[in-house]
Amino acid sequence: MTRLMLVCVLTPLMAAAQETKAPATETTAEAVRLEEKRENFGAVVAPAALPDGATAVSGWVGVPEVGAAYRQGTGGWEVGGRARFDYLRLAVTAEGVARRQVWTNGTWAVAPELGLGVTGNSGSRYFDEQNLEGWFLQVNPAVVASWKVAETVTAVGLVEVPYELGLSPGGTWRVKPMAGGGAEIYLGEDLSLSAVGELGVEVFKELRGVTQTRLGYGVRLGLGVRLF
């Protein structure tokens, strides 16, 4: 009889303990997930490369273009795609992008990037009297560096050398090496805001023309959302 009474008393107590333990475990897992978000936030430019399993989508406005991007971390790489519209030249670019982090010390991180795509240019010369019309193969090597300045602020640095090779017609090309930087700020709810500016030179050759050089620049204000 005594043993039966102990069983009757202990059974509900053990069940209650198990019910209490499960929410505590779930709470701990959620806390770890939120901490990872704070440590690795970024969706537009930062971080230098997304961790495995992370996904981000973003869009930006600026001069001379607007655009959107998709980023996915997988197998130690970051892969994705970008679509850009240069409204001054009336040119559209679609490209695939791969990025891999090669160095980090916890605060700093560096990742080389390679973009490969196609550009269709209307040849409009309303804003650009030296615009080149046609279809171009675009190769865009770059290096991205990020530095976590504060809990919700990451500074970013960029070096890009986009190269356009004329496909139709052939014989034209454009290269635009630029460098710059900015910052990405975590707004909460997986959102981040980015502002980046770049400056460099633009070297190009028209069909049956001579090589010319002029100032190259770019300014972007972007908003992205991180999906874990």
C-alpha positions in Angstrom: 0.0 0.0 0.0 2.8 2.4 0.9 4.6 1.7 -2.4 1.4 2.4 -4.3 0.9 5.7 -2.5 4.5 6.7 -3.4 3.9 5.9 -7.0 0.7 7.9 -7.1 2.5 10.9 -5.6 5.8 10.8 -7.6 4.3 10.2 -11.0 2.6 13.6 -11.4 5.7 15.3 -9.9 8.0 13.7 -12.5 5.6 14.6 -15.3 5.6 18.3 -14.1 9.4 18.3 -13.9 9.6 17.0 -17.5 7.1 19.7 -18.7 9.1 22.4 -16.9 12.4 21.1 -18.4 11.2 21.2 -22.1 10.3 25.0 -22.1 13.6 25.8 -20.4 15.5 23.9 -23.1 13.5 25.7 -25.8 14.2 29.1 -24.1 17.9 28.4 -24.0 17.9 27.4 -27.7 16.1 30.7 -28.6 18.6 32.7 -26.6 21.5 31.1 -28.4 19.8 31.9 -31.8 19.2 35.5 -30.8 22.8 35.8 -29.7 24.0 34.5 -33.1 21.9 37.1 -34.8 23.5 39.9 -32.8 27.0 38.5 -33.4 26.5 37.9 -37.2 24.0 40.5 -38.3 24.0 41.9 -41.8 22.1 41.5 -45.0 23.1 44.1 -47.6 26.9 44.2 -47.6 27.9 42.9 -44.1 29.0 40.4 -42.9 32.0 39.7 -45.2 30.5 36.3 -45.9 27.3 34.8 -44.5 27.6 31.8 -42.2 26.3 28.4 -43.4 22.6 28.1 -43.4 22.0 31.9 -43.4 19.9 33.6 -46.1 19.5 37.3 -46.8 17.6 39.4 -49.3 18.1 43.1 -49.9 17.5 46.1 -52.1 19.1 49.4 -52.6 18.8 52.8 -54.3 21.6 55.1 -55.2 23.6 56.8 -58.0 23.8 55.7 -60.7 21.8 52.5 -60.1 19.1 50.7 -58.1 19.1 46.9 -57.5 18.3 43.8 -55.5 20.3 40.9 -54.2 19.9 37.4 -52.8 22.6 35.8 -50.5 22.9 32.3 -49.2 25.6 30.8 -47.0 26.4 27.1 -47.7 29.4 24.8 -47.4 31.8 27.5 -46.3 30.8 29.7 -49.3 28.3 32.5 -49.9 26.5 32.3 -53.2 23.7 34.4 -54.6 22.6 36.7 -57.4 22.2 40.4 -58.1 20.0 42.4 -60.5 20.9 46.0 -61.1 19.4 48.9 -63.2 21.6 51.8 -64.2 19.0 54.5 -64.8 21.5 57.0 -66.1 22.7 54.7 -68.9 19.4 52.7 -69.1 21.4 49.4 -68.6 20.3 46.2 -66.9 22.7 43.7 -65.3 22.0 40.2 -64.0 24.8 38.3 -62.3 25.6 35.3 -60.1 28.0 35.9 -57.2 30.2 33.8 -55.1 32.1 34.9 -51.9 34.3 33.1 -49.4 35.7 34.3 -46.1 39.5 33.9 -46.0 40.4 35.6 -42.8 38.8 36.7 -39.5 39.9 37.5 -36.0 36.3 37.7 -34.6 36.0 41.5 -35.1 37.6 41.8 -38.6 36.7 39.6 -41.6 37.8 39.6 -45.2 36.2 37.8 -48.2 37.1 37.9 -51.9 34.1 37.9 -54.3 33.5 37.1 -57.9 30.5 38.1 -59.9 29.7 36.9 -63.4 26.8 38.1 -65.5 25.5 39.9 -68.6 24.7 43.5 -69.1 22.3 44.9 -71.7 22.8 48.6 -72.5 20.3 50.7 -74.4 23.1 53.2 -75.4 21.0 56.1 -74.2 23.1 59.3 -74.2 20.7 61.6 -72.4 22.8 61.6 -69.2 26.0 60.0 -70.6 27.3 61.2 -73.9 29.8 58.4 -74.0 27.5 55.6 -73.2 28.2 52.3 -75.0 25.3 50.4 -76.6 25.1 46.6 -76.8 25.4 43.4 -74.9 28.3 42.9 -72.5 29.8 40.0 -70.6 30.5 41.3 -67.1 33.2 40.0 -64.7 33.3 41.6 -61.3 36.1 40.6 -58.9 36.0 42.3 -55.5 37.2 42.2 -51.9 34.8 42.8 -49.0 36.1 43.6 -45.5 33.9 44.1 -42.4 34.8 45.4 -38.9 32.3 45.2 -36.1 32.5 48.6 -34.5 29.7 48.1 -31.9 27.0 45.6 -31.0 24.7 47.0 -33.8 27.2 48.7 -36.2 29.6 47.1 -38.7 31.9 49.2 -40.8 32.5 47.8 -44.3 35.2 48.3 -47.0 35.0 47.5 -50.7 37.3 47.2 -53.6 35.7 46.4 -56.9 37.0 46.1 -60.5 33.9 45.5 -62.7 34.9 44.7 -66.3 32.5 44.8 -69.3 33.5 43.1 -72.6 31.4 43.9 -75.6 29.6 40.8 -77.1 27.4 42.5 -79.7 29.0 44.5 -81.1 32.5 43.3 -80.2 35.5 45.6 -79.9 34.2 47.7 -77.0 35.0 47.3 -73.3 34.7 49.1 -70.0 36.6 48.7 -66.7 35.8 50.6 -63.5 38.1 50.0 -60.5 36.7 51.6 -57.4 37.2 51.5 -53.6 35.2 52.8 -50.8 33.3 52.0 -47.6 30.5 52.7 -45.3 28.5 51.1 -42.5 25.7 48.6 -41.9 23.4 49.2 -38.9 21.2 46.5 -37.3 17.7 47.9 -36.8 16.2 44.9 -35.1 13.7 42.3 -36.3 16.4 40.9 -38.6 16.5 44.2 -40.6 19.7 46.2 -41.3 20.4 49.5 -43.1 23.5 50.0 -45.2 25.1 53.1 -46.7 28.2 52.8 -48.9 30.1 55.2 -51.2 32.8 54.4 -53.7 35.2 56.4 -55.8 37.6 55.4 -58.6 38.2 55.7 -62.4 36.3 54.5 -65.4 38.3 53.4 -68.5 36.5 52.5 -71.7 36.9 52.0 -75.4 34.2 52.7 -78.0 33.8 50.8 -81.2 36.7 52.0 -83.5 37.4 54.6 -80.9 40.3 55.5 -78.6 40.6 54.6 -74.9 39.2 57.2 -72.6 39.3 57.7 -68.8 37.0 59.6 -66.5 35.8 59.7 -62.9 34.0 56.6 -61.5 31.7 56.8 -58.5 28.8 55.0 -56.8 26.6 55.7 -53.8 24.1 53.1 -52.4 21.6 53.1 -49.5 20.2 49.7 -48.9 17.8 47.8 -46.7 18.0 44.0 -46.1 16.4 41.3 -44.1 18.3 38.3 -42.7 16.5 34.9 -42.8 18.1 32.3 -40.6 
